[in-house]
Amino acid sequence: MFSFSHNRKLAGKSPYNSSSKSGKGVVQRAVGFEVEVKNWRTWKPSLPHFYGECLLRHNDFYRDPHSAKDLLLEADDFNLTADRPTTESVPEFVTEPFPETPDGHKRLKKAFAKIQELVRLLHSQAQANPQMLVPGIKIENFGDLRSPSTIFDAVKTPDFHPQANAGVRLENIPELLRRSGTRPAVGPSAKRLTRIQSVNTIPARAEMDSMKSAPARANMALEKFGEDYPGLPENWIPSSALRGLVAYIINYLECPVINYLSYPKSYFPVMARTDFAGMYALLSASERSFFSASSGLHFLEIFKRVEFGVDSGGPLDFSLPVFAKGIRRGQQKAKVRDLDCLDRATWIREITQGVDLLTRRHYPGPEEQKEQLDTIGSWDNSMDQIGFDKSPAPILELRRLQFSEDIEELPRIAEDVFLMIWQLNRRNNLDL
């Protein structure tokens, strides 16, 4: 798999070959879901002392995706897992990615019907024995619970927090932002379409406005840039991929100003799993050559022409940290921690040099600050493959879909998201 490094020689080269169908660098080819069941809990009743000490002191190690999860139950097309806890953790359903095909659509509906059935079974058994479901208990049609964790569930109704990972063409990110920033029309589907919803009193309206308006503001900034910036090639026209990348970065710059959440990845309703250096590599060779040659100064100039509606309503100060307000750990009155080792200008410029500094792997701060970044851009330059030509598309995580307490609603939420992504990726590609 191609991997970016701080080697600036890579900046002007794209690791992707449009004629290649080998799947190199691909981690999924479709839409996958994670559904946390917020008022279920898992607990390790007998944690060995040594294991607990290692987990507390070196929690970093156990976040490795291959060692951080307990598998509670395995089924066709999905698993029920939980983070390895020192005390408690929230379990979640993790599905296989469903291909954007009629067969993938059929598999998705079948998988969520089984998730529905499993939730009912686990919930009814927990209601009968409200203390716990112990490992080894037989679940009808699913087999045994196989983790050393126990599951607590003594609540009246489960509470579902779905998320989706999906590859979206760079040029279609503006449309995804517009749809995510617009409330659906009143009607039967209004409660289940993907949209931003207020979390912990965070101002959902400001988030939605940022997402909805970012594409238009990106186009305006690129138009100004084309009119007044010296040294541009004659008759320069920004590509649709560049428009998509600029719009996405605008929203990323604004989210930490609008929000004031407890850990960084919660700032971003649509969070990048493929890092921004990987997205930048999808631009045309001529665009990469122009922006990379100036060590990113040309690229930064685009954003200095953006009309930002945050940061007291004035021009965005690019010398400030990306997380200028710091982060809050825990409740609203908890101590604010600085995450101040990366300013906005440096982040934008280094993207053109093949490095996304807003990732745990490359963040310039000390280890305790790096840990806060968690899964932001954690899939480096890995891509989904879209369309008949298997063209690469960055993978995004729709973190804040419509929450639900209704198990009947969950399959419809998943299907709506799946069909929306499928429709977006079909744009300008009738061969799909």
Residue pairs with C-beta under 8 A, 6 or more apart in sequence:
1 24
1 25
1 382
2 15
2 24
2 25
2 381
3 380
3 381
4 10
4 275
4 277
4 278
4 281
4 354
4 355
4 356
4 380
4 381
5 354
5 355
6 353
6 354
6 355
6 362
7 354
8 292
8 353
8 354
10 354
11 288
11 292
11 352
11 353
11 354
12 285
12 288
12 289
12 292
12 293
13 281
13 288
14 281
14 282
14 283
14 285
14 288
15 25
15 281
15 381
16 25
16 281
16 282
16 383
16 392
18 389
18 391
20 390
21 390
23 29
23 385
23 390
25 381
25 382
25 383
25 392
26 382
26 383
26 384
26 385
26 392
27 379
27 382
27 383
27 384
27 395
28 97
28 165
28 167
28 384
28 395
29 97
29 99
29 167
29 384
29 385
30 97
30 98
30 99
30 100
30 104
30 166
30 167
30 384
31 97
31 98
31 100
31 104
31 108
31 164
31 165
31 166
31 417
31 418
31 421
31 422
32 94
32 95
32 96
32 97
32 98
32 164
32 165
32 166
33 93
33 94
33 95
33 162
33 163
33 164
33 165
33 414
33 417
34 92
34 93
34 94
34 95
34 162
34 163
34 164
34 165
35 92
35 93
35 115
35 160
35 161
35 162
35 163
35 410
36 90
36 91
36 92
36 160
36 161
36 162
36 163
37 90
37 91
37 92
37 93
37 119
37 158
37 159
37 160
37 161
38 90
38 158
38 159
38 160
38 161
39 153
39 155
39 158
39 159
40 90
40 91
40 122
40 151
40 152
40 153
40 155
40 158
41 88
41 89
41 90
41 91
41 151
41 152
41 153
42 70
42 72
42 82
42 85
42 88
42 89
42 90
42 91
42 147
42 149
42 150
42 151
42 152
43 85
43 87
43 88
43 89
43 132
43 149
43 150
43 152
44 84
44 85
44 86
44 87
44 148
44 149
44 150
45 150
47 86
52 86
54 61
54 62
55 62
55 84
55 86
56 86
59 371
60 367
60 371
61 67
62 68
62 84
63 374
67 84
68 83
68 84
69 81
69 82
69 83
69 84
70 81
70 82
70 83
70 84
70 147
70 148
70 149
71 79
71 80
71 81
71 146
71 147
72 79
72 80
72 81
72 82
72 91
72 145
72 146
72 147
72 149
72 151
73 79
73 80
73 118
73 139
73 142
73 143
73 144
73 145
73 146
73 147
74 80
74 143
74 146
75 114
75 118
75 142
76 111
76 114
77 95
77 96
77 98
77 107
77 110
77 111
77 114
78 93
78 94
78 95
78 96
78 111
78 114
78 115
79 93
79 94
80 91
80 92
80 93
80 94
80 118
81 91
81 92
81 93
81 94
82 89
82 90
82 91
82 92
82 147
82 149
83 89
83 90
85 149
89 149
91 151
93 115
95 108
95 111
96 107
96 111
97 165
98 104
98 105
98 107
98 108
98 111
98 418
99 107
100 386
100 418
100 421
100 422
100 425
100 432
104 418
105 415
105 418
105 419
105 422
108 414
108 415
108 418
109 411
109 415
112 410
112 411
112 414
112 415
113 411
115 410
115 411
116 407
116 408
116 410
116 411
117 141
118 139
118 142
119 158
119 407
120 407
121 139
121 140
121 141
121 142
122 133
122 139
122 151
122 153
123 153
123 158
125 133
125 137
125 139
126 132
126 133
126 151
126 152
126 153
126 154
127 153
127 154
130 153
130 154
131 152
131 154
132 150
132 151
132 152
133 145
133 150
133 151
133 152
133 153
134 145
134 150
135 144
135 145
135 146
135 147
135 148
135 149
135 150
136 144
136 145
136 146
137 144
137 145
138 144
139 145
145 151
157 405
157 406
158 405
158 407
159 403
159 404
159 405
160 403
160 404
160 405
160 407
160 410
161 401
161 403
162 401
162 402
162 403
162 404
162 410
162 413
162 414
162 417
163 397
163 398
163 399
163 400
163 401
164 194
164 397
164 398
164 401
164 414
164 417
164 418
164 421
165 273
165 395
165 396
165 397
165 398
166 384
166 395
166 396
166 398
166 417
166 421
167 383
167 384
167 385
167 386
167 393
167 394
167 395
167 396
167 425
168 176
168 393
168 394
168 395
168 396
168 421
168 424
168 425
169 244
169 386
169 391
169 393
169 424
169 425
169 427
170 240
170 241
170 244
170 245
170 279
170 282
170 393
170 394
171 239
171 240
171 241
171 243
171 244
171 428
172 244
172 424
172 425
172 427
173 244
173 245
173 247
173 248
173 394
173 396
174 214
174 215
174 218
174 243
174 244
174 247
175 215
175 424
175 427
176 270
176 396
176 424
177 211
177 212
177 214
177 215
177 247
177 248
177 251
177 270
178 211
178 212
178 215
179 194
179 420
180 194
180 195
180 196
180 208
180 211
180 269
180 270
180 398
181 196
181 207
181 208
181 209
181 210
181 211
181 212
181 213
182 195
182 208
182 212
183 190
183 195
183 208
184 190
184 193
184 195
189 412
189 416
191 402
191 409
192 402
192 404
192 409
192 412
192 413
192 416
193 402
193 416
193 420
194 398
194 401
194 402
194 413
194 416
194 417
194 420
195 208
195 401
195 402
196 204
196 207
196 208
196 211
196 269
196 400
197 204
197 400
197 402
197 403
198 204
199 261
199 266
199 400
200 261
202 258
202 259
202 260
202 261
203 258
203 259
206 258
206 310
207 255
207 258
207 259
207 269
209 309
210 250
210 251
210 254
210 255
210 258
210 309
210 310
211 251
211 269
211 270
213 309
214 247
214 248
214 250
214 251
214 254
215 243
215 247
217 247
217 250
217 306
217 307
217 308
218 243
218 246
218 247
218 250
218 306
219 243
220 305
220 306
220 307
221 246
221 302
221 303
221 305
221 306
221 307
222 238
222 242
222 243
222 246
222 302
224 305
225 232
225 301
225 302
225 305
226 232
226 236
226 237
226 238
229 298
229 301
231 298
232 290
233 286
233 290
238 246
238 287
239 283
239 284
239 287
241 282
241 283
241 284
242 283
242 287
245 276
245 279
245 280
245 282
245 283
246 302
246 303
248 270
248 272
248 279
249 276
249 303
249 348
249 351
250 303
250 306
250 308
251 270
252 268
252 272
252 276
252 358
253 303
253 308
253 316
253 322
253 344
254 308
254 309
254 310
255 267
255 268
255 269
256 264
256 267
256 322
256 323
256 324
256 325
257 310
257 311
257 324
257 325
258 310
259 266
259 267
260 325
260 328
261 267
261 327
261 328
262 327
262 328
262 329
262 330
262 334
263 327
263 329
263 372
263 374
264 323
264 327
264 339
264 372
264 373
264 374
264 376
265 271
265 373
265 374
265 375
265 376
265 399
266 399
267 323
268 376
268 399
269 398
269 399
269 400
270 396
270 397
270 398
270 399
271 375
271 376
271 396
271 397
271 399
272 279
272 376
272 377
272 394
272 396
272 397
273 375
273 377
273 378
273 379
273 382
273 394
273 395
273 396
273 397
274 377
274 379
274 380
274 381
274 382
274 383
274 394
274 395
274 396
275 356
275 358
275 359
275 377
275 379
275 380
275 381
276 351
276 356
276 358
276 377
277 350
277 351
277 353
277 354
277 355
277 356
277 381
278 356
278 380
278 381
278 382
278 383
278 394
279 394
280 288
280 351
280 352
280 354
281 288
281 354
281 381
282 392
282 394
283 291
288 352
290 298
291 298
291 299
291 352
292 352
292 353
295 349
295 352
295 353
296 348
296 349
296 350
296 351
296 352
296 353
297 349
299 348
299 349
299 351
299 352
300 318
300 345
300 348
300 349
303 316
303 318
303 348
304 315
304 318
306 316
308 315
308 316
310 316
311 317
311 324
316 344
317 324
317 344
318 343
318 344
318 345
318 348
319 343
319 344
319 345
320 343
320 344
321 338
321 339
321 340
321 341
321 342
321 343
321 344
322 339
322 342
322 343
322 344
322 347
322 358
323 339
323 340
325 336
326 336
326 337
326 338
326 339
326 340
327 336
327 337
327 339
327 372
328 334
328 335
328 336
328 337
329 335
329 337
337 372
338 369
339 365
339 369
339 372
340 365
341 363
341 364
341 365
341 366
341 369
342 357
342 358
342 363
342 364
342 365
346 357
347 356
347 357
347 358
350 356
350 357
355 362
356 362
356 377
357 363
357 364
358 373
358 376
358 377
359 373
359 376
359 377
359 378
359 380
360 370
360 371
360 373
360 374
360 376
360 377
360 378
361 377
361 378
361 380
363 369
363 370
363 373
375 397
379 395
382 395
383 392
383 393
383 394
383 395
384 392
384 393
384 394
384 395
385 391
385 392
385 393
386 392
386 393
386 425
386 429
387 425
387 429
387 431
387 432
388 429
388 431
388 432
393 425
398 417
401 413
401 417
402 413
404 410
404 413
425 432
426 432
